[in-house]
Amino acid sequence: MTQYSPKVALVTGTGRGIGEAVALELARRGLKVALVARSQSELDRVAAQIRETGGTSMSLPFNLAEVEAIDELVGRVEKELGPVDVLINNAAIAGPFGAGWEVDPEEWTRAIEVNLVAPFRLTRAVLPPMRENNWGRVINISSGAATFPMARAGAYSTTKAALDMISRQFGVELEGTGISVISLYPGIVDTAMQTEIRTQPVEKIGSEMSERFKGYHSSGSLSTAEPVARIIAALSGEAGQEFAGKVINISDPAVQALLNE
């Protein structure tokens, strides 16, 4: 059987961290990449790196909390680059921080919109051409926080648990279509989110969480984003079919083997 060659990727949260590394890796592999982030200056920097290596991208400054505009966003990508073959739902916010009765309910709702509603709506928007082509990849960047209550960051753990179920749900609904929807736990990566959490006041996140995240940094436990990007890029190709509808951890041997692809 002839392998399908994806041509267009849409990556959210591309201004830095995992999103930036994924965008660069996919562009290196020949995909045209739609870069989505809130900061125009960060988008310009990533786009310049892609341009320097001969790749193609388009920059889309966008706030994913504006969920009603997501269909229009995808339409702009399709018009300029073509139908989306690969969607990487990477963008997320860690806050609000505090116990459930302390946080602003509007901020909690915004976290739900960015971390959960936006990935669902993006997935829904890119599925029609994927279904026509009988091929597509949607990779949701989740977290081990999905598996346990994250004290004083409840919106984050709640949204990641729900995001995993979305991956499983689409896995059931899209079985046999050639479209894979996957949740990936990327491990403890040195990102701006890690910095944001460990620099929060102790009264906001509690001593246990503060010490844990500071310990990740001081002990050298944080990994770089590049190996994560290589695994995501592999999942964005034919290898992703094996993991359709699954929630996977970067430490799993079968996932680690993708670094050789």
DOKEGU-366387 format. One line per 8 residues: their letters; for each residue y negated, x negated, z negated of C-alpha. Coordinates in pm, 1 decimal, always signed. Layout:
REM residues N
a	Y:X:Z  ...
END
This chain:
REM residues 261
mtqyspkv	+0.0:+0.0:+0.0  -345.4:-130.3:+89.1  -554.6:-197.6:-217.2  -886.0:-17.4:-249.4  -1187.4:-249.4:-269.1  -1463.1:-104.4:-489.9  -1810.0:-157.1:-350.4  -2060.2:-9.8:-598.4
alvtgtgr	-2078.3:-34.3:-976.3  -2314.3:+136.7:-1219.1  -2350.6:-42.6:-1552.7  -2554.1:+88.3:-1846.0  -2713.3:-133.4:-2106.6  -2744.6:-419.8:-1859.4  -3054.4:-576.2:-2012.1  -2855.4:-805.1:-2240.5
gigeaval	-2525.1:-869.4:-2412.8  -2203.3:-725.2:-2274.1  -2382.3:-515.5:-2012.9  -2564.5:-814.8:-1869.0  -2246.7:-1023.9:-1858.3  -2052.4:-742.5:-1689.7  -2321.6:-686.4:-1428.3  -2327.6:-1056.8:-1341.3
elarrglk	-1948.5:-1077.5:-1321.8  -1913.3:-770.1:-1101.8  -2188.3:-897.3:-871.7  -2011.6:-1234.4:-854.6  -1700.4:-1048.8:-738.8  -1894.1:-888.7:-455.6  -1990.2:-547.1:-591.0  -2336.1:-401.2:-551.3
valvarsq	-2454.1:-325.8:-904.1  -2688.6:-55.3:-1029.2  -2854.0:-192.8:-1342.8  -2952.3:+65.3:-1604.8  -3153.1:-22.8:-1917.9  -3472.7:+82.6:-2087.5  -3658.1:-248.5:-2047.8  -3800.3:-328.0:-1704.3
seldrvaa	-3849.6:-694.5:-1796.3  -3484.4:-731.8:-1896.6  -3373.8:-559.8:-1577.0  -3593.0:-793.5:-1372.7  -3433.1:-1095.9:-1539.5  -3076.6:-980.2:-1472.6  -3159.9:-875.1:-1116.1  -3308.3:-1219.5:-1051.4
qiretggt	-2986.4:-1386.9:-1167.1  -2783.2:-1166.5:-933.8  -3020.4:-1238.1:-645.7  -2995.5:-1614.4:-705.2  -2617.6:-1598.0:-655.6  -2646.9:-1393.5:-336.8  -2555.9:-1061.2:-493.6  -2706.4:-714.8:-451.4
smslpfnl	-2844.3:-492.2:-724.9  -3094.2:-217.9:-793.1  -3285.5:-177.9:-1117.8  -3317.4:+157.3:-1288.4  -3533.1:+165.1:-1602.1  -3399.8:+470.2:-1781.3  -3365.0:+615.7:-2129.5  -3013.7:+759.3:-2157.0
aeveaide	-3131.4:+1004.6:-2420.5  -3286.9:+1192.7:-2126.2  -2946.7:+1335.7:-2044.9  -3077.9:+1613.5:-1819.7  -3197.6:+1350.2:-1569.1  -2861.7:+1173.9:-1534.7  -2752.7:+1357.4:-1219.6  -3078.1:+1250.3:-1053.9
lvgrveke	-3018.0:+891.4:-1168.0  -2673.0:+883.7:-1007.3  -2817.8:+1041.9:-693.2  -3065.4:+754.5:-661.6  -2781.2:+502.8:-683.2  -2577.2:+687.1:-419.8  -2877.4:+703.5:-186.5  -2957.7:+330.7:-208.3
lgpvdvli	-2620.2:+162.5:-268.5  -2359.0:+426.8:-187.7  -2110.7:+628.3:-396.6  -2023.5:+477.0:-733.4  -1671.7:+330.7:-746.5  -1698.8:+174.6:-1093.0  -1887.8:+312.6:-1393.4  -1927.1:+101.7:-1707.3
nnaaiagp	-2055.1:+310.0:-1999.1  -2176.5:+23.7:-2215.9  -2512.9:+130.0:-2359.9  -2512.8:+247.7:-2720.3  -2730.0:+252.7:-3030.6  -2604.1:+161.9:-3377.5  -2839.9:+369.5:-3591.5  -2961.0:+566.0:-3764.7
fgagwevd	-2862.3:+379.1:-4079.6  -2811.2:+552.4:-4410.9  -2597.4:+818.7:-4568.1  -2565.2:+1142.2:-4374.9  -2797.0:+1329.1:-4609.0  -3062.0:+1055.7:-4581.8  -3098.4:+1004.8:-4207.9  -3331.7:+1192.2:-3977.7
peewtrai	-3119.2:+1457.1:-3800.9  -3322.2:+1405.7:-3484.0  -3229.0:+1036.0:-3480.6  -2864.6:+1128.9:-3542.7  -2879.0:+1368.6:-3247.8  -3034.3:+1098.0:-3028.3  -2741.1:+868.0:-3109.3  -2502.5:+1142.7:-3001.0
evnlvapf	-2694.6:+1184.4:-2675.5  -2700.9:+812.8:-2589.8  -2351.7:+716.6:-2712.4  -2155.6:+1025.5:-2614.5  -2333.6:+1286.9:-2403.3  -2473.7:+1032.0:-2156.1  -2133.1:+871.0:-2085.5  -1980.0:+1215.7:-2032.6
rltravlp	-2254.8:+1324.9:-1796.1  -2246.3:+995.8:-1606.2  -1870.3:+1026.0:-1566.6  -1899.6:+1383.6:-1448.2  -2169.0:+1284.3:-1197.0  -1972.3:+999.9:-1036.5  -1637.8:+1180.1:-1016.2  -1684.4:+1383.1:-692.6
pmrennwg	-1684.6:+1082.9:-453.4  -1416.4:+912.5:-662.3  -1194.9:+1215.8:-618.9  -1262.7:+1220.3:-244.4  -1160.1:+854.3:-222.4  -864.0:+896.3:-459.9  -989.7:+592.2:-647.4  -1233.0:+513.4:-926.8
rvinissg	-1281.1:+331.1:-1254.2  -1470.9:+446.7:-1561.9  -1468.4:+204.2:-1853.7  -1612.7:+324.3:-2181.9  -1710.8:+44.7:-2417.7  -1593.9:+174.4:-2752.4  -1545.1:+6.2:-3089.4  -1299.9:-39.0:-3371.8
aatfpmar	-1551.1:+170.7:-3565.8  -1391.0:+467.9:-3387.7  -1087.7:+431.5:-3612.6  -1254.9:+444.5:-3956.2  -1567.8:+590.7:-4118.1  -1847.8:+336.1:-4089.9  -2041.7:+370.2:-4413.0  -2411.0:+433.5:-4353.8
agaysttk	-2369.6:+425.9:-3973.4  -2188.2:+755.7:-3932.0  -2336.7:+855.5:-3598.3  -2202.1:+537.5:-3439.3  -1844.6:+571.8:-3568.5  -1843.1:+944.1:-3489.5  -1958.9:+893.8:-3130.7  -1711.8:+612.8:-3063.8
aaldmisr	-1421.9:+824.8:-3191.1  -1531.1:+1106.7:-2963.0  -1578.2:+867.1:-2670.6  -1214.2:+759.4:-2708.7  -1105.4:+1122.3:-2688.5  -1314.2:+1170.0:-2374.2  -1123.3:+880.3:-2214.9  -791.6:+1035.5:-2313.9
qfgveleg	-902.7:+1380.0:-2198.5  -1009.5:+1259.6:-1854.0  -688.3:+1059.2:-1839.3  -488.6:+1380.3:-1865.3  -709.8:+1571.5:-1622.6  -717.9:+1293.1:-1360.9  -353.6:+1190.7:-1376.7  -222.2:+1101.9:-1030.9
tgisvisl	-567.2:+1084.8:-869.7  -606.8:+706.6:-858.6  -897.9:+731.6:-1102.5  -871.6:+547.9:-1434.7  -1086.3:+629.7:-1736.6  -1039.9:+371.5:-2011.2  -1181.4:+300.6:-2357.1  -1205.4:-66.8:-2449.5
ypgivdta	-1262.2:-217.7:-2793.6  -1439.4:-545.4:-2701.6  -1403.5:-713.3:-3040.0  -1682.0:-869.8:-3243.7  -1928.8:-994.7:-2983.9  -2255.9:-1179.2:-3036.1  -2496.4:-908.1:-2918.4  -2835.0:-768.2:-3010.6
mqteirtq	-2654.9:-485.1:-3190.1  -2485.4:-736.5:-3420.7  -2825.0:-888.7:-3495.6  -2977.5:-548.1:-3557.3  -2709.9:-451.1:-3809.1  -2698.0:-773.9:-4009.6  -3078.9:-784.1:-4041.0  -3106.1:-431.3:-4180.4
pvekigse	-3224.6:-403.7:-4541.5  -2932.1:-378.3:-4784.0  -3060.0:-43.6:-4908.7  -3021.4:+92.4:-4554.5  -2666.0:-17.4:-4478.6  -2520.4:-98.5:-4820.2  -2403.2:-431.2:-4960.8  -2048.8:-415.7:-4817.5
mserfkgy	-2162.5:-361.4:-4460.4  -2446.8:-611.9:-4493.6  -2217.1:-886.3:-4624.4  -1950.8:-811.6:-4363.2  -2185.0:-839.2:-4064.7  -2363.5:-1144.2:-4204.3  -2018.3:-1297.4:-4256.4  -1923.1:-1243.5:-3892.6
hssgslst	-2224.7:-1453.3:-3796.5  -2206.8:-1725.1:-4060.5  -1832.3:-1780.7:-4013.0  -1859.0:-1821.7:-3636.7  -1638.1:-1517.3:-3576.3  -1860.0:-1373.1:-3304.8  -1732.7:-1417.6:-2950.3  -1942.3:-1456.6:-2638.5
aepvarii	-1976.5:-1171.8:-2390.7  -1836.2:-1359.1:-2090.8  -1460.0:-1318.4:-2162.1  -1521.0:-949.2:-2229.2  -1698.5:-921.9:-1894.6  -1408.1:-1085.6:-1712.8  -1162.1:-840.0:-1865.8  -1385.9:-544.5:-1779.1
aalsgeag	-1417.1:-673.3:-1422.7  -1037.5:-696.1:-1397.2  -1003.1:-340.4:-1529.4  -1254.7:-238.8:-1261.6  -1001.8:-334.4:-994.5  -639.4:-246.2:-931.4  -533.5:-368.1:-1277.5  -716.2:-73.8:-1431.4
qefagkvi	-455.6:+172.4:-1306.8  -209.2:+50.6:-1570.8  -444.6:+155.2:-1849.6  -557.3:+497.0:-1719.4  -641.4:+735.1:-2000.7  -574.7:+474.3:-2268.7  -769.9:+327.3:-2557.7  -715.1:-48.7:-2552.2
nisdpavq	-816.7:-343.7:-2766.2  -928.7:-674.8:-2619.9  -685.2:-851.1:-2854.1  -381.1:-676.3:-2701.9  -165.2:-930.1:-2513.0  -155.3:-712.2:-2200.6  -534.7:-696.8:-2201.9  -573.8:-1069.1:-2269.5
allne	-351.3:-1136.2:-1966.9  -628.1:-990.8:-1749.8  -829.9:-1307.6:-1810.6  -599.6:-1472.0:-1558.5  -684.3:-1226.6:-1281.6
END
